[in-house]
Amino acid sequence: MFRRVRQVYLDHNATTPVARQVRRRMAEVLNKHPGNPSSTYHLGRDAASVIVRARAEVAAAINAQPMEIVFTSGASEGNNHVLRMLAARAAPTRNRLVTTPAEHSSVRAVAEELAGMGVEVTWLPVNRHGRIDTADLAAVLDRRVFLVSCMLANNELGTLNPVAELAALARESGALFHADCVQALGKVPVDVRALGVDYATFSAHKAFGPKGVGVLYVREGAPCHAFISGGHQEQGRRAGTESTHNIAGCGAAFARVPDLLARAATVAARRDTFLARLTALKPDLVLNSPRDGVVANTLNVRFPGVRNADLLSFLDVHGVSVSAGSACSAEGGKPSHVLTAIGLTEAEAQQSLRLSLSVDTTIADIEYAADLIERFVRGEAPAVWLVSPAQVDAAFLDGPRNYILDVRLDIERRLMRGMPNSHEIPFLRFSRWLDGLPRNRNILIVCSTGVDASIVAYALKARGFPQVGVLLGGLVAWRVAHPALYRERAGSHIVAVS
Ligand SMILES: Cc1ncc(COP(=O)(O)O)c(C=O)c1O
């Protein structure tokens, strides 16, 4: 009865699928290398050799020495550690951190936390594409700065920063330099020596590796205290039995970097095709990403007059995954901090969409997504009402014209209480209950995460129901958006229709 929806993934800056070679290597480690790398007998030595290989692969990909590589749980851990560690050892006369408002939240949040603890934090201005000017860094550098932290490629805009020049300036003034290189890996060459950085952070899952593993590069001689104490692992810097399969997957992902770089021009050409198509269908489209000095895969655009939350949901219903930064997240519709840092108003940020491609994105994928965007922009989208969790407040729940239809499975209902005043039918046999639903009310369909609801929505539309809506992100997102409402009223006045 239901056509399988084509899936087009255009959110590679959020994460990437694990590459086949990476999966193969991880499976081999899980199947054949069960030892603890610290054990001295042959099984341990065998597991240790897995890590030696991965460390060499990572080092080769970024022109580092293997001993300069520390495996972490991801870039957030590395970013947190560099800032906290260096702040903790900073002399009272060198108590200033310089960073930018466009950094990833794992840098920004720590900088804010340190500011609250008495560290002087200087936020460099960024231009309208999120780029730092070297002159602005030169103007604030002095002998009081202990660290400059500036990302190489921005995750929302793709903008590249002149890290080599920035790091050289920092070095002249005796400050250390950290670059978050997460979004640059496999998109532009990352040579830590040529960049001249003291610390660099990476995440395997942004480059077709597994989640939960990353890399902190620490230049030989740069300070690095233990960030997890205990065993001697990672040269005593990060204790704990190594996640051998993840580390192996990380190494295999870094080993693919030259191949990814060789294909970057193809990705850039596809991104340009996409942009040309979008500009043709909406001539007032605004490019938030820069035209030059940008990674190949990222396109951040603003569609004046279009709410990104609505477009994102329409695309989602049709199998296309894109991101709007945090602009329409479940956390209360706050605009993306990067977009506001580049000067966009809240309303403009909420018209912006990030499309991030990969070497696997085809022209057919781009055409499919662009056709859908065209339909939406022309007002031809089917009239399934897309409701953000923030909209479903107490007034909405109690509104007499609204009819909340909960289509979760029994097991899901046991895990989480339902919305107050909702009506329950079981998802697996939903069609037998649809004809009895009220046609004169706004039916909002709710499931756990927002996926099953759209199937029921289209079934209702096919039966001629006039007002049918879907709760985006489902109950999980609604609970995040309205924690007090969930605590106080979830589970009350629920009617079982079936
Ligand atoms: C620029 C940047 N830095 C850091 C991170 C955090 O990486 P991880 O997911 O490995 O903690 C991300 C991920 O979104 C990122 O895009």
The ligand as an SDF file (V2000), in Angstrom:
LIG
                    3D

 16 16  0  0  0  0  0  0  0  0999 V2000
   33.4890   21.3150   14.0830 C   0  0  0  0  0  0  0  0  0  0  0  0
   33.1370   20.2250   15.0370 C   0  0  0  0  0  0  0  0  0  0  0  0
   33.8580   20.0620   16.1480 N   0  0  0  0  0  0  0  0  0  0  0  0
   33.5950   19.1000   17.0470 C   0  0  0  0  0  0  0  0  0  0  0  0
   32.5510   18.2300   16.8560 C   0  0  0  0  0  0  0  0  0  0  0  0
   32.2680   17.1760   17.8870 C   0  0  0  0  0  0  0  0  0  0  0  0
   32.6790   15.9300   17.4160 O   0  0  0  0  0  0  0  0  0  0  0  0
   32.2660   14.5740   18.1820 P   0  0  0  0  0  0  0  0  0  0  0  0
   30.9180   14.2190   17.6860 O   0  0  0  0  0  0  0  0  0  0  0  0
   33.2980   13.5690   17.7710 O   0  0  0  0  0  0  0  0  0  0  0  0
   32.3250   14.8400   19.6340 O   0  0  0  0  0  0  0  0  0  0  0  0
   31.7670   18.3660   15.7080 C   0  0  0  0  0  0  0  0  0  0  0  0
   30.5920   17.4830   15.5140 C   0  0  0  0  0  0  0  0  0  0  0  0
   29.5010   17.9260   15.2540 O   0  0  0  0  0  0  0  0  0  0  0  0
   32.0680   19.3730   14.7790 C   0  0  0  0  0  0  0  0  0  0  0  0
   31.3470   19.5420   13.6700 O   0  0  0  0  0  0  0  0  0  0  0  0
  1  2  1  0
  2  3  1  0
  2 15  2  0
  3  4  2  0
  4  5  1  0
  5  6  1  0
  5 12  2  0
  6  7  1  0
  7  8  1  0
  8  9  2  0
  8 10  1  0
  8 11  1  0
 12 13  1  0
 12 15  1  0
 13 14  2  0
 15 16  1  0
M  END
$$$$
